[in-house]
Amino acid sequence: LGETPRKQWAVSVAPSKLDAEETVEQIIDMGYLRETAVTDEIKTLSFSPATLHTVVYEKLPNERRKKIHGYVINFLKENAHLTELRPVDVPAAMAYHLQQVNQFDKAAAQRLKAGKMHISHCDYNHAIEQLEQGLEMANIENLPENHKLRVSLNVKLLTAFRESGQIDRAKEILDGLPNLGKIPGSFREKV
């Protein structure tokens, strides 16, 4: 659930068979969660002590972890506004959870989206970080050098390096791009 999720989010992401509202209240009463009011309408939860979050997560079987990450992915698709995330950080959060369920191609696409958003805000360092992580996901997924997603990640990374004044690194990316003849049709024109 993260370290300090909004209470409304934590309740809504829980499986429907649980009475999440009552369960969360019981866990607060036991002292394992602490509720903090951000505003009259918004309350956050945090583990008490904070290290309990790590202990609980590490004790979960892998399949259960994946199931939880799946719930979070589905929730973020429709309800990211209920989290503490800024809109620019939602794709990176999605990518993280997609990586945890081994959907590396989708994670790479979310890293691309995050990189583009950071570029549009002139935040080139975060753009570079997201795009490089996207390329790592493309490598895990063994996407070919002329795959649209890989080329898009590289082109945006080239842009971020260029705009941040890192011309040598931009040139490295440019030199590493596949021959334009290997890039399919209309996408080649865009590149």
Disulfide bonds with the S-S distance in Angstrom:
none
